């Protein structure tokens, strides 16, 4: 971030993302932290945010996408995959399951649905 303050002084704050993201809250968090740590000394007249060093090969990340909902879904799916991977590493097996409809017309309730391991 670069800003021009009153009396023609300048101000800069630099932040790196730990992992690539298209989520505006994830991008804004380190910038907000920098602002809290080193706020401008006077009123800011103009503010510019510059993005550099984009990651190659991240087709899920669509920062400037026309389909914002698709980009948000991709971000949530990536976060879910990371969380599942973390759980599997911690417990050595997956403890996540999903309910699947097997025989919906069965008279016995326990035959209508089944639990299967969840892997996004």
Biopython code that builds the backbone (N, CA, C, O; Angstrom):
import numpy as np
from Bio.PDB.StructureBuilder import StructureBuilder

atoms = [
    (1, "UNK", "N", (0.848, -1.165, 0.000)),
    (1, "UNK", "CA", (0.000, 0.000, 0.000)),
    (1, "UNK", "C", (0.893, 1.227, 0.000)),
    (1, "UNK", "O", (1.916, 1.283, 0.682)),
    (2, "UNK", "N", (0.482, 2.191, -0.773)),
    (2, "UNK", "CA", (1.169, 3.481, -0.792)),
    (2, "UNK", "C", (0.140, 4.561, -0.568)),
    (2, "UNK", "O", (-0.982, 4.483, -1.069)),
    (3, "UNK", "N", (0.520, 5.551, 0.174)),
    (3, "UNK", "CA", (-0.395, 6.653, 0.422)),
    (3, "UNK", "C", (0.326, 7.982, 0.394)),
    (3, "UNK", "O", (1.495, 8.090, 0.762)),
    (4, "UNK", "N", (-0.398, 8.989, -0.051)),
    (4, "UNK", "CA", (0.133, 10.351, 0.003)),
    (4, "UNK", "C", (-0.619, 11.060, 1.126)),
    (4, "UNK", "O", (-1.848, 11.118, 1.139)),
    (5, "UNK", "N", (0.148, 11.590, 2.056)),
    (5, "UNK", "CA", (-0.441, 12.228, 3.216)),
    (5, "UNK", "C", (-0.523, 13.733, 3.012)),
    (5, "UNK", "O", (-0.042, 14.279, 2.019)),
    (6, "UNK", "N", (-1.141, 14.371, 3.970)),
    (6, "UNK", "CA", (-1.182, 15.838, 3.961)),
    (6, "UNK", "C", (0.250, 16.368, 3.969)),
    (6, "UNK", "O", (1.163, 15.696, 4.449)),
    (7, "UNK", "N", (0.438, 17.535, 3.454)),
    (7, "UNK", "CA", (1.747, 18.198, 3.411)),
    (7, "UNK", "C", (2.734, 17.451, 2.518)),
    (7, "UNK", "O", (3.945, 17.561, 2.712)),
    (8, "UNK", "N", (2.228, 16.689, 1.536)),
    (8, "UNK", "CA", (3.026, 16.015, 0.504)),
    (8, "UNK", "C", (4.043, 15.010, 1.038)),
    (8, "UNK", "O", (5.088, 14.809, 0.419)),
    (9, "UNK", "N", (3.763, 14.389, 2.151)),
    (9, "UNK", "CA", (4.631, 13.309, 2.622)),
    (9, "UNK", "C", (4.050, 11.986, 2.139)),
    (9, "UNK", "O", (2.856, 11.891, 1.854)),
    (10, "UNK", "N", (4.895, 10.976, 2.050)),
    (10, "UNK", "CA", (4.420, 9.677, 1.575)),
    (10, "UNK", "C", (4.483, 8.649, 2.702)),
    (10, "UNK", "O", (5.175, 8.823, 3.706)),
    (11, "UNK", "N", (3.740, 7.588, 2.493)),
    (11, "UNK", "CA", (3.651, 6.518, 3.478)),
    (11, "UNK", "C", (3.532, 5.202, 2.728)),
    (11, "UNK", "O", (2.832, 5.132, 1.717)),
    (12, "UNK", "N", (4.214, 4.140, 3.210)),
    (12, "UNK", "CA", (4.176, 2.826, 2.572)),
    (12, "UNK", "C", (4.010, 1.731, 3.603)),
    (12, "UNK", "O", (4.509, 1.829, 4.724)),
    (13, "UNK", "N", (3.301, 0.688, 3.209)),
    (13, "UNK", "CA", (3.181, -0.525, 4.024)),
    (13, "UNK", "C", (3.265, -1.712, 3.079)),
    (13, "UNK", "O", (2.658, -1.703, 2.008)),
    (14, "UNK", "N", (4.012, -2.726, 3.470)),
    (14, "UNK", "CA", (4.233, -3.892, 2.618)),
    (14, "UNK", "C", (3.806, -5.141, 3.385)),
    (14, "UNK", "O", (4.113, -5.276, 4.569)),
    (15, "UNK", "N", (3.098, -6.055, 2.715)),
    (15, "UNK", "CA", (2.670, -7.302, 3.352)),
    (15, "UNK", "C", (2.725, -8.429, 2.340)),
    (15, "UNK", "O", (2.406, -8.239, 1.166)),
    (16, "UNK", "N", (3.132, -9.606, 2.801)),
    (16, "UNK", "CA", (3.151, -10.810, 1.960)),
    (16, "UNK", "C", (2.062, -11.763, 2.428)),
    (16, "UNK", "O", (1.834, -11.912, 3.628)),
    (17, "UNK", "N", (1.398, -12.401, 1.489)),
    (17, "UNK", "CA", (0.420, -13.427, 1.831)),
    (17, "UNK", "C", (1.156, -14.742, 2.041)),
    (17, "UNK", "O", (2.095, -15.051, 1.308)),
    (18, "UNK", "N", (0.739, -15.515, 3.033)),
    (18, "UNK", "CA", (1.384, -16.801, 3.285)),
    (18, "UNK", "C", (1.039, -17.820, 2.214)),
    (18, "UNK", "O", (1.859, -18.670, 1.866)),
    (19, "UNK", "N", (-0.180, -17.733, 1.693)),
    (19, "UNK", "CA", (-0.578, -18.625, 0.609)),
    (19, "UNK", "C", (-1.446, -17.835, -0.368)),
    (19, "UNK", "O", (-2.116, -16.882, 0.028)),
    (20, "UNK", "N", (-1.436, -18.224, -1.634)),
    (20, "UNK", "CA", (-2.219, -17.490, -2.636)),
    (20, "UNK", "C", (-3.705, -17.506, -2.298)),
    (20, "UNK", "O", (-4.215, -18.478, -1.743)),
    (21, "UNK", "N", (-4.385, -16.430, -2.636)),
    (21, "UNK", "CA", (-5.803, -16.340, -2.320)),
    (21, "UNK", "C", (-6.514, -15.394, -3.273)),
    (21, "UNK", "O", (-5.915, -14.461, -3.809)),
    (22, "UNK", "N", (-7.798, -15.649, -3.475)),
    (22, "UNK", "CA", (-8.653, -14.743, -4.228)),
    (22, "UNK", "C", (-9.709, -14.139, -3.311)),
    (22, "UNK", "O", (-10.562, -13.374, -3.760)),
    (23, "UNK", "N", (-9.651, -14.481, -2.033)),
    (23, "UNK", "CA", (-10.614, -13.994, -1.057)),
    (23, "UNK", "C", (-10.176, -12.623, -0.544)),
    (23, "UNK", "O", (-9.066, -12.473, -0.033)),
    (24, "UNK", "N", (-11.044, -11.632, -0.680)),
    (24, "UNK", "CA", (-10.650, -10.273, -0.311)),
    (24, "UNK", "C", (-10.363, -10.129, 1.176)),
    (24, "UNK", "O", (-9.505, -9.333, 1.557)),
    (25, "UNK", "N", (-11.067, -10.888, 2.035)),
    (25, "UNK", "CA", (-10.800, -10.820, 3.471)),
    (25, "UNK", "C", (-9.420, -11.379, 3.801)),
    (25, "UNK", "O", (-8.715, -10.850, 4.660)),
    (26, "UNK", "N", (-9.040, -12.460, 3.106)),
    (26, "UNK", "CA", (-7.724, -13.063, 3.310)),
    (26, "UNK", "C", (-6.621, -12.120, 2.830)),
    (26, "UNK", "O", (-5.553, -12.057, 3.439)),
    (27, "UNK", "N", (-6.867, -11.399, 1.761)),
    (27, "UNK", "CA", (-5.886, -10.454, 1.231)),
    (27, "UNK", "C", (-5.785, -9.229, 2.134)),
    (27, "UNK", "O", (-4.693, -8.710, 2.360)),
    (28, "UNK", "N", (-6.922, -8.770, 2.648)),
    (28, "UNK", "CA", (-6.944, -7.539, 3.448)),
    (28, "UNK", "C", (-6.388, -7.728, 4.860)),
    (28, "UNK", "O", (-5.916, -6.764, 5.462)),
    (29, "UNK", "N", (-6.433, -8.945, 5.399)),
    (29, "UNK", "CA", (-6.012, -9.170, 6.787)),
    (29, "UNK", "C", (-4.579, -8.717, 7.069)),
    (29, "UNK", "O", (-4.370, -7.984, 8.036)),
    (30, "UNK", "N", (-3.568, -9.123, 6.265)),
    (30, "UNK", "CA", (-2.211, -8.654, 6.574)),
    (30, "UNK", "C", (-2.053, -7.140, 6.396)),
    (30, "UNK", "O", (-1.257, -6.509, 7.091)),
    (31, "UNK", "N", (-2.812, -6.564, 5.466)),
    (31, "UNK", "CA", (-2.739, -5.115, 5.285)),
    (31, "UNK", "C", (-3.317, -4.387, 6.499)),
    (31, "UNK", "O", (-2.773, -3.373, 6.937)),
    (32, "UNK", "N", (-4.407, -4.899, 7.032)),
    (32, "UNK", "CA", (-4.998, -4.305, 8.235)),
    (32, "UNK", "C", (-4.027, -4.402, 9.409)),
    (32, "UNK", "O", (-3.898, -3.467, 10.200)),
    (33, "UNK", "N", (-3.346, -5.545, 9.513)),
    (33, "UNK", "CA", (-2.366, -5.721, 10.585)),
    (33, "UNK", "C", (-1.244, -4.704, 10.458)),
    (33, "UNK", "O", (-0.826, -4.108, 11.451)),
    (34, "UNK", "N", (-0.753, -4.505, 9.233)),
    (34, "UNK", "CA", (0.311, -3.512, 9.000)),
    (34, "UNK", "C", (-0.168, -2.101, 9.356)),
    (34, "UNK", "O", (0.581, -1.311, 9.931)),
    (35, "UNK", "N", (-1.405, -1.797, 9.013)),
    (35, "UNK", "CA", (-1.952, -0.485, 9.350)),
    (35, "UNK", "C", (-2.034, -0.275, 10.856)),
    (35, "UNK", "O", (-1.785, 0.825, 11.349)),
    (36, "UNK", "N", (-2.385, -1.338, 11.591)),
    (36, "UNK", "CA", (-2.459, -1.238, 13.041)),
    (36, "UNK", "C", (-1.073, -1.088, 13.661)),
    (36, "UNK", "O", (-0.899, -0.355, 14.634)),
    (37, "UNK", "N", (-0.078, -1.791, 13.088)),
    (37, "UNK", "CA", (1.279, -1.743, 13.629)),
    (37, "UNK", "C", (1.969, -0.410, 13.352)),
    (37, "UNK", "O", (2.634, 0.143, 14.228)),
    (38, "UNK", "N", (1.809, 0.105, 12.132)),
    (38, "UNK", "CA", (2.485, 1.348, 11.737)),
    (38, "UNK", "C", (1.503, 2.236, 10.984)),
    (38, "UNK", "O", (1.548, 2.302, 9.755)),
    (39, "UNK", "N", (0.616, 2.919, 11.702)),
    (39, "UNK", "CA", (-0.364, 3.765, 11.009)),
    (39, "UNK", "C", (0.304, 5.009, 10.421)),
    (39, "UNK", "O", (1.381, 5.408, 10.863)),
    (40, "UNK", "N", (-0.335, 5.613, 9.431)),
    (40, "UNK", "CA", (0.209, 6.854, 8.870)),
    (40, "UNK", "C", (0.272, 7.934, 9.950)),
    (40, "UNK", "O", (-0.532, 7.947, 10.881)),
    (41, "UNK", "N", (1.230, 8.827, 9.810)),
    (41, "UNK", "CA", (1.422, 9.863, 10.833)),
    (41, "UNK", "C", (0.439, 11.017, 10.700)),
    (41, "UNK", "O", (0.211, 11.753, 11.660)),
    (42, "UNK", "N", (-0.146, 11.180, 9.513)),
    (42, "UNK", "CA", (-1.144, 12.230, 9.325)),
    (42, "UNK", "C", (-2.228, 11.715, 8.385)),
    (42, "UNK", "O", (-2.192, 10.559, 7.963)),
    (43, "UNK", "N", (-3.182, 12.566, 8.063)),
    (43, "UNK", "CA", (-4.302, 12.155, 7.210)),
    (43, "UNK", "C", (-3.812, 11.743, 5.827)),
    (43, "UNK", "O", (-2.933, 12.388, 5.256)),
    (44, "UNK", "N", (-4.382, 10.670, 5.294)),
    (44, "UNK", "CA", (-4.013, 10.152, 3.974)),
    (44, "UNK", "C", (-4.965, 10.752, 2.948)),
    (44, "UNK", "O", (-6.183, 10.635, 3.077)),
    (45, "UNK", "N", (-4.401, 11.398, 1.924)),
    (45, "UNK", "CA", (-5.218, 12.002, 0.867)),
    (45, "UNK", "C", (-5.520, 11.003, -0.236)),
    (45, "UNK", "O", (-6.651, 10.931, -0.717)),
    (46, "UNK", "N", (-4.514, 10.227, -0.643)),
    (46, "UNK", "CA", (-4.724, 9.196, -1.667)),
    (46, "UNK", "C", (-4.097, 7.903, -1.186)),
    (46, "UNK", "O", (-3.090, 7.903, -0.478)),
    (47, "UNK", "N", (-4.718, 6.793, -1.589)),
    (47, "UNK", "CA", (-4.242, 5.469, -1.187)),
    (47, "UNK", "C", (-4.247, 4.564, -2.403)),
    (47, "UNK", "O", (-5.231, 4.525, -3.141)),
    (48, "UNK", "N", (-3.158, 3.834, -2.624)),
    (48, "UNK", "CA", (-3.060, 2.887, -3.734)),
    (48, "UNK", "C", (-2.607, 1.541, -3.185)),
    (48, "UNK", "O", (-1.720, 1.469, -2.334)),
    (49, "UNK", "N", (-3.225, 0.480, -3.681)),
    (49, "UNK", "CA", (-2.835, -0.875, -3.306)),
    (49, "UNK", "C", (-2.297, -1.532, -4.563)),
    (49, "UNK", "O", (-2.954, -1.529, -5.605)),
    (50, "UNK", "N", (-1.105, -2.091, -4.465)),
    (50, "UNK", "CA", (-0.446, -2.705, -5.623)),
    (50, "UNK", "C", (-0.217, -4.182, -5.332)),
    (50, "UNK", "O", (0.285, -4.546, -4.269)),
    (51, "UNK", "N", (-0.594, -5.032, -6.293)),
    (51, "UNK", "CA", (-0.377, -6.474, -6.179)),
    (51, "UNK", "C", (0.771, -6.860, -7.088)),
    (51, "UNK", "O", (0.795, -6.482, -8.259)),
    (52, "UNK", "N", (1.726, -7.613, -6.555)),
    (52, "UNK", "CA", (2.870, -8.078, -7.348)),
    (52, "UNK", "C", (3.099, -9.560, -7.085)),
    (52, "UNK", "O", (2.542, -10.134, -6.149)),
    (53, "UNK", "N", (3.920, -10.161, -7.920)),
    (53, "UNK", "CA", (4.343, -11.556, -7.760)),
    (53, "UNK", "C", (3.165, -12.524, -7.705)),
    (53, "UNK", "O", (2.999, -13.255, -6.728)),
    (54, "UNK", "N", (2.360, -12.524, -8.743)),
    (54, "UNK", "CA", (1.260, -13.479, -8.835)),
    (54, "UNK", "C", (1.820, -14.884, -9.028)),
    (54, "UNK", "O", (2.852, -15.059, -9.675)),
    (55, "UNK", "N", (1.156, -15.867, -8.480)),
    (55, "UNK", "CA", (1.595, -17.252, -8.557)),
    (55, "UNK", "C", (1.121, -17.862, -9.871)),
    (55, "UNK", "O", (-0.027, -17.678, -10.274)),
    (56, "UNK", "N", (2.013, -18.588, -10.532)),
    (56, "UNK", "CA", (1.640, -19.256, -11.784)),
    (56, "UNK", "C", (0.905, -20.554, -11.497)),
    (56, "UNK", "O", (1.096, -21.175, -10.452)),
    (57, "UNK", "N", (0.068, -20.950, -12.432)),
    (57, "UNK", "CA", (-0.580, -22.244, -12.375)),
    (57, "UNK", "C", (-1.692, -22.374, -11.362)),
    (57, "UNK", "O", (-2.057, -23.494, -11.002)),
    (58, "UNK", "N", (-2.237, -21.292, -10.897)),
    (58, "UNK", "CA", (-3.337, -21.381, -9.939)),
    (58, "UNK", "C", (-4.626, -21.037, -10.670)),
    (58, "UNK", "O", (-5.126, -19.914, -10.592)),
    (59, "UNK", "N", (-5.150, -22.027, -11.380)),
    (59, "UNK", "CA", (-6.362, -21.781, -12.158)),
    (59, "UNK", "C", (-7.581, -21.608, -11.269)),
    (59, "UNK", "O", (-8.587, -21.051, -11.708)),
    (60, "UNK", "N", (-7.511, -22.081, -10.007)),
    (60, "UNK", "CA", (-8.655, -21.894, -9.113)),
    (60, "UNK", "C", (-8.755, -20.445, -8.636)),
    (60, "UNK", "O", (-9.843, -19.951, -8.339)),
    (61, "UNK", "N", (-7.623, -19.784, -8.569)),
    (61, "UNK", "CA", (-7.628, -18.427, -8.061)),
    (61, "UNK", "C", (-7.941, -17.460, -9.178)),
    (61, "UNK", "O", (-7.180, -17.329, -10.136)),
    (62, "UNK", "N", (-9.034, -16.804, -9.052)),
    (62, "UNK", "CA", (-9.471, -15.877, -10.085)),
    (62, "UNK", "C", (-9.721, -14.529, -9.428)),
    (62, "UNK", "O", (-10.865, -14.149, -9.180)),
    (63, "UNK", "N", (-8.656, -13.823, -9.154)),
    (63, "UNK", "CA", (-8.772, -12.555, -8.447)),
    (63, "UNK", "C", (-9.603, -11.551, -9.231)),
    (63, "UNK", "O", (-10.399, -10.809, -8.653)),
    (64, "UNK", "N", (-9.419, -11.528, -10.541)),
    (64, "UNK", "CA", (-10.138, -10.577, -11.378)),
    (64, "UNK", "C", (-11.174, -11.300, -12.229)),
    (64, "UNK", "O", (-11.392, -10.936, -13.385)),
    (65, "UNK", "N", (-11.803, -12.309, -11.672)),
    (65, "UNK", "CA", (-12.731, -13.146, -12.423)),
    (65, "UNK", "C", (-14.068, -12.449, -12.626)),
    (65, "UNK", "O", (-14.487, -11.611, -11.828)),
    (66, "UNK", "N", (-14.717, -12.820, -13.712)),
    (66, "UNK", "CA", (-16.072, -12.337, -13.965)),
    (66, "UNK", "C", (-17.056, -13.096, -13.088)),
    (66, "UNK", "O", (-18.111, -12.576, -12.726)),
    (67, "UNK", "N", (-16.702, -14.326, -12.753)),
    (67, "UNK", "CA", (-17.566, -15.178, -11.950)),
    (67, "UNK", "C", (-17.075, -15.170, -10.501)),
    (67, "UNK", "O", (-16.318, -16.055, -10.102)),
    (68, "UNK", "N", (-17.489, -14.199, -9.726)),
    (68, "UNK", "CA", (-17.029, -14.063, -8.343)),
    (68, "UNK", "C", (-17.523, -15.235, -7.491)),
    (68, "UNK", "O", (-16.805, -15.691, -6.600)),
    (69, "UNK", "N", (-18.722, -15.724, -7.747)),
    (69, "UNK", "CA", (-19.256, -16.844, -6.973)),
    (69, "UNK", "C", (-18.428, -18.097, -7.220)),
    (69, "UNK", "O", (-18.153, -18.851, -6.286)),
    (70, "UNK", "N", (-18.025, -18.330, -8.471)),
    (70, "UNK", "CA", (-17.174, -19.482, -8.794)),
    (70, "UNK", "C", (-15.832, -19.390, -8.108)),
    (70, "UNK", "O", (-15.302, -20.394, -7.631)),
    (71, "UNK", "N", (-15.289, -18.212, -8.055)),
    (71, "UNK", "CA", (-14.010, -17.993, -7.383)),
    (71, "UNK", "C", (-14.143, -18.253, -5.884)),
    (71, "UNK", "O", (-13.256, -18.854, -5.277)),
    (72, "UNK", "N", (-15.235, -17.808, -5.292)),
    (72, "UNK", "CA", (-15.462, -18.031, -3.864)),
    (72, "UNK", "C", (-15.626, -19.520, -3.577)),
    (72, "UNK", "O", (-15.100, -20.020, -2.583)),
    (73, "UNK", "N", (-16.356, -20.235, -4.445)),
    (73, "UNK", "CA", (-16.525, -21.683, -4.278)),
    (73, "UNK", "C", (-15.178, -22.392, -4.341)),
    (73, "UNK", "O", (-14.904, -23.286, -3.540)),
    (74, "UNK", "N", (-14.342, -21.996, -5.290)),
    (74, "UNK", "CA", (-13.022, -22.615, -5.432)),
    (74, "UNK", "C", (-12.186, -22.378, -4.182)),
    (74, "UNK", "O", (-11.471, -23.276, -3.737)),
    (75, "UNK", "N", (-12.265, -21.189, -3.616)),
    (75, "UNK", "CA", (-11.526, -20.889, -2.393)),
    (75, "UNK", "C", (-12.011, -21.712, -1.218)),
    (75, "UNK", "O", (-11.205, -22.209, -0.431)),
    (76, "UNK", "N", (-13.328, -21.861, -1.089)),
    (76, "UNK", "CA", (-13.880, -22.667, 0.004)),
    (76, "UNK", "C", (-13.506, -24.133, -0.159)),
    (76, "UNK", "O", (-13.183, -24.810, 0.817)),
    (77, "UNK", "N", (-13.553, -24.622, -1.396)),
    (77, "UNK", "CA", (-13.215, -26.020, -1.652)),
    (77, "UNK", "C", (-11.744, -26.287, -1.331)),
    (77, "UNK", "O", (-11.407, -27.325, -0.762)),
    (78, "UNK", "N", (-10.874, -25.349, -1.697)),
    (78, "UNK", "CA", (-9.455, -25.488, -1.408)),
    (78, "UNK", "C", (-9.215, -25.488, 0.108)),
    (78, "UNK", "O", (-8.400, -26.264, 0.607)),
    (79, "UNK", "N", (-9.928, -24.615, 0.841)),
    (79, "UNK", "CA", (-9.794, -24.557, 2.293)),
    (79, "UNK", "C", (-10.304, -25.841, 2.942)),
    (79, "UNK", "O", (-9.719, -26.327, 3.910)),
    (80, "UNK", "N", (-11.399, -26.388, 2.406)),
    (80, "UNK", "CA", (-11.950, -27.635, 2.920)),
    (80, "UNK", "C", (-10.971, -28.781, 2.695)),
    (80, "UNK", "O", (-10.751, -29.597, 3.590)),
    (81, "UNK", "N", (-10.373, -28.844, 1.483)),
    (81, "UNK", "CA", (-9.380, -29.886, 1.200)),
    (81, "UNK", "C", (-8.198, -29.788, 2.156)),
    (81, "UNK", "O", (-7.699, -30.804, 2.639)),
    (82, "UNK", "N", (-7.753, -28.568, 2.429)),
    (82, "UNK", "CA", (-6.621, -28.376, 3.341)),
    (82, "UNK", "C", (-6.984, -28.829, 4.755)),
    (82, "UNK", "O", (-6.163, -29.445, 5.436)),
    (83, "UNK", "N", (-8.202, -28.531, 5.200)),
    (83, "UNK", "CA", (-8.639, -28.928, 6.538)),
    (83, "UNK", "C", (-8.738, -30.455, 6.645)),
    (83, "UNK", "O", (-8.326, -31.030, 7.652)),
    (84, "UNK", "N", (-9.276, -31.106, 5.621)),
    (84, "UNK", "CA", (-9.389, -32.567, 5.616)),
    (84, "UNK", "C", (-7.995, -33.190, 5.636)),
    (84, "UNK", "O", (-7.760, -34.161, 6.355)),
    (85, "UNK", "N", (-7.080, -32.641, 4.860)),
    (85, "UNK", "CA", (-5.705, -33.137, 4.819)),
    (85, "UNK", "C", (-5.047, -32.998, 6.193)),
    (85, "UNK", "O", (-4.330, -33.898, 6.632)),
    (86, "UNK", "N", (-5.287, -31.887, 6.864)),
    (86, "UNK", "CA", (-4.723, -31.659, 8.188)),
    (86, "UNK", "C", (-5.274, -32.664, 9.199)),
    (86, "UNK", "O", (-4.528, -33.176, 10.034)),
    (87, "UNK", "N", (-6.566, -32.946, 9.126)),
    (87, "UNK", "CA", (-7.188, -33.917, 10.037)),
    (87, "UNK", "C", (-6.615, -35.305, 9.792)),
    (87, "UNK", "O", (-6.312, -36.033, 10.738)),
    (88, "UNK", "N", (-6.464, -35.675, 8.513)),
    (88, "UNK", "CA", (-5.905, -36.997, 8.194)),
    (88, "UNK", "C", (-4.473, -37.118, 8.708)),
    (88, "UNK", "O", (-4.088, -38.171, 9.216)),
    (89, "UNK", "N", (-3.686, -36.064, 8.584)),
    (89, "UNK", "CA", (-2.310, -36.111, 9.075)),
    (89, "UNK", "C", (-2.251, -36.217, 10.594)),
    (89, "UNK", "O", (-1.385, -36.901, 11.138)),
    (90, "UNK", "N", (-3.163, -35.546, 11.272)),
    (90, "UNK", "CA", (-3.141, -35.531, 12.730)),
    (90, "UNK", "C", (-3.597, -36.862, 13.322)),
    (90, "UNK", "O", (-2.987, -37.362, 14.267)),
    (91, "UNK", "N", (-4.671, -37.440, 12.768)),
    (91, "UNK", "CA", (-5.250, -38.640, 13.353)),
    (91, "UNK", "C", (-4.897, -39.922, 12.606)),
    (91, "UNK", "O", (-5.352, -40.999, 12.993)),
    (92, "UNK", "N", (-4.109, -39.835, 11.560)),
    (92, "UNK", "CA", (-3.647, -40.982, 10.755)),
    (92, "UNK", "C", (-4.754, -41.672, 9.963)),
    (92, "UNK", "O", (-4.491, -42.644, 9.254)),
    (93, "UNK", "N", (-5.969, -41.189, 10.073)),
    (93, "UNK", "CA", (-7.077, -41.690, 9.261)),
    (93, "UNK", "C", (-8.146, -40.603, 9.202)),
    (93, "UNK", "O", (-8.132, -39.661, 9.993)),
    (94, "UNK", "N", (-9.048, -40.742, 8.279)),
    (94, "UNK", "CA", (-10.100, -39.747, 8.145)),
    (94, "UNK", "C", (-11.221, -40.050, 9.125)),
    (94, "UNK", "O", (-11.745, -41.163, 9.147)),
    (95, "UNK", "N", (-11.583, -39.085, 9.921)),
    (95, "UNK", "CA", (-12.702, -39.251, 10.845)),
    (95, "UNK", "C", (-13.908, -38.444, 10.358)),
    (95, "UNK", "O", (-14.820, -38.145, 11.129)),
    (96, "UNK", "N", (-13.898, -38.103, 9.083)),
    (96, "UNK", "CA", (-14.994, -37.347, 8.490)),
    (96, "UNK", "C", (-15.812, -38.257, 7.585)),
    (96, "UNK", "O", (-15.265, -39.012, 6.781)),
    (97, "UNK", "N", (-17.122, -38.173, 7.730)),
    (97, "UNK", "CA", (-18.026, -39.008, 6.954)),
    (97, "UNK", "C", (-19.133, -38.165, 6.361)),
    (97, "UNK", "O", (-19.404, -37.051, 6.810)),
    (98, "UNK", "N", (-19.770, -38.721, 5.340)),
    (98, "UNK", "CA", (-20.903, -38.043, 4.736)),
    (98, "UNK", "C", (-22.049, -39.039, 4.626)),
    (98, "UNK", "O", (-21.841, -40.231, 4.396)),
    (99, "UNK", "N", (-23.262, -38.524, 4.796)),
    (99, "UNK", "CA", (-24.455, -39.365, 4.725)),
    (99, "UNK", "C", (-24.901, -39.432, 3.269)),
    (99, "UNK", "O", (-25.060, -38.406, 2.608)),
    (100, "UNK", "N", (-25.101, -40.665, 2.773)),
    (100, "UNK", "CA", (-25.510, -40.885, 1.393)),
    (100, "UNK", "C", (-26.800, -41.704, 1.387)),
    (100, "UNK", "O", (-26.947, -42.676, 2.128)),
    (101, "UNK", "N", (-27.711, -41.286, 0.543)),
    (101, "UNK", "CA", (-28.975, -42.011, 0.426)),
    (101, "UNK", "C", (-28.737, -43.296, -0.359)),
    (101, "UNK", "O", (-28.224, -43.258, -1.478)),
    (102, "UNK", "N", (-29.116, -44.454, 0.238)),
    (102, "UNK", "CA", (-28.875, -45.746, -0.398)),
    (102, "UNK", "C", (-30.176, -46.351, -0.927)),
    (102, "UNK", "O", (-30.309, -46.586, -2.128)),
    (103, "UNK", "N", (-31.122, -46.601, -0.045)),
    (103, "UNK", "CA", (-32.432, -47.159, -0.407)),
    (103, "UNK", "C", (-33.521, -46.273, 0.195)),
    (103, "UNK", "O", (-33.999, -46.565, 1.291)),
    (104, "UNK", "N", (-33.924, -45.212, -0.477)),
    (104, "UNK", "CA", (-34.893, -44.281, 0.120)),
    (104, "UNK", "C", (-36.276, -44.887, 0.376)),
    (104, "UNK", "O", (-36.996, -44.413, 1.254)),
    (105, "UNK", "N", (-36.661, -45.930, -0.376)),
    (105, "UNK", "CA", (-37.987, -46.529, -0.193)),
    (105, "UNK", "C", (-38.003, -47.672, 0.819)),
    (105, "UNK", "O", (-39.041, -48.303, 1.019)),
    (106, "UNK", "N", (-36.885, -47.939, 1.449)),
    (106, "UNK", "CA", (-36.817, -49.039, 2.408)),
    (106, "UNK", "C", (-37.699, -48.739, 3.613)),
    (106, "UNK", "O", (-37.800, -47.598, 4.064)),
    (107, "UNK", "N", (-38.345, -49.810, 4.132)),
    (107, "UNK", "CA", (-39.183, -49.645, 5.317)),
    (107, "UNK", "C", (-38.336, -49.488, 6.568)),
    (107, "UNK", "O", (-38.792, -48.924, 7.563)),
    (108, "UNK", "N", (-37.116, -49.980, 6.522)),
    (108, "UNK", "CA", (-36.229, -49.888, 7.681)),
    (108, "UNK", "C", (-35.374, -48.629, 7.580)),
    (108, "UNK", "O", (-34.632, -48.465, 6.611)),
    (109, "UNK", "N", (-35.466, -47.746, 8.556)),
    (109, "UNK", "CA", (-34.737, -46.476, 8.473)),
    (109, "UNK", "C", (-33.225, -46.647, 8.350)),
    (109, "UNK", "O", (-32.570, -45.841, 7.689)),
    (110, "UNK", "N", (-32.659, -47.682, 8.976)),
    (110, "UNK", "CA", (-31.215, -47.871, 8.927)),
    (110, "UNK", "C", (-30.705, -48.308, 7.550)),
    (110, "UNK", "O", (-29.501, -48.271, 7.297)),
    (111, "UNK", "N", (-31.602, -48.715, 6.673)),
    (111, "UNK", "CA", (-31.199, -49.091, 5.305)),
    (111, "UNK", "C", (-31.348, -47.941, 4.310)),
    (111, "UNK", "O", (-30.897, -48.054, 3.170)),
    (112, "UNK", "N", (-31.965, -46.852, 4.716)),
    (112, "UNK", "CA", (-32.188, -45.724, 3.805)),
    (112, "UNK", "C", (-30.913, -44.936, 3.538)),
    (112, "UNK", "O", (-30.716, -44.421, 2.437)),
    (113, "UNK", "N", (-30.065, -44.844, 4.526)),
    (113, "UNK", "CA", (-28.865, -44.028, 4.410)),
    (113, "UNK", "C", (-27.642, -44.822, 4.845)),
    (113, "UNK", "O", (-27.745, -45.798, 5.588)),
    (114, "UNK", "N", (-26.481, -44.381, 4.364)),
    (114, "UNK", "CA", (-25.218, -45.003, 4.750)),
    (114, "UNK", "C", (-24.176, -43.915, 4.983)),
    (114, "UNK", "O", (-24.255, -42.828, 4.412)),
    (115, "UNK", "N", (-23.215, -44.221, 5.816)),
    (115, "UNK", "CA", (-22.086, -43.327, 6.051)),
    (115, "UNK", "C", (-20.908, -43.785, 5.215)),
    (115, "UNK", "O", (-20.535, -44.958, 5.246)),
    (116, "UNK", "N", (-20.328, -42.866, 4.473)),
    (116, "UNK", "CA", (-19.111, -43.183, 3.715)),
    (116, "UNK", "C", (-18.065, -42.149, 4.075)),
    (116, "UNK", "O", (-18.386, -41.038, 4.497)),
    (117, "UNK", "N", (-16.808, -42.529, 3.902)),
    (117, "UNK", "CA", (-15.715, -41.608, 4.196)),
    (117, "UNK", "C", (-15.793, -40.378, 3.295)),
    (117, "UNK", "O", (-16.124, -40.479, 2.114)),
    (118, "UNK", "N", (-15.485, -39.222, 3.869)),
    (118, "UNK", "CA", (-15.569, -37.974, 3.122)),
    (118, "UNK", "C", (-14.188, -37.587, 2.608)),
    (118, "UNK", "O", (-13.229, -37.486, 3.373)),
    (119, "UNK", "N", (-14.106, -37.375, 1.314)),
    (119, "UNK", "CA", (-12.853, -36.946, 0.683)),
    (119, "UNK", "C", (-13.212, -35.969, -0.436)),
    (119, "UNK", "O", (-13.655, -36.391, -1.504)),
    (120, "UNK", "N", (-13.026, -34.667, -0.204)),
    (120, "UNK", "CA", (-13.462, -33.668, -1.202)),
    (120, "UNK", "C", (-12.670, -33.723, -2.502)),
    (120, "UNK", "O", (-12.932, -32.945, -3.418)),
]
sb = StructureBuilder()
sb.init_structure("model")
sb.init_model(0)
sb.init_chain("A")
sb.init_seg("    ")
for serial, (resi, resn, name, xyz) in enumerate(atoms, 1):
    if name == "N":
        sb.init_residue(resn, " ", resi, " ")
    sb.init_atom(name, np.array(xyz, "f"), 0.0, 1.0, " ", f" {name:<3s}", serial, name[0])
structure = sb.get_structure()
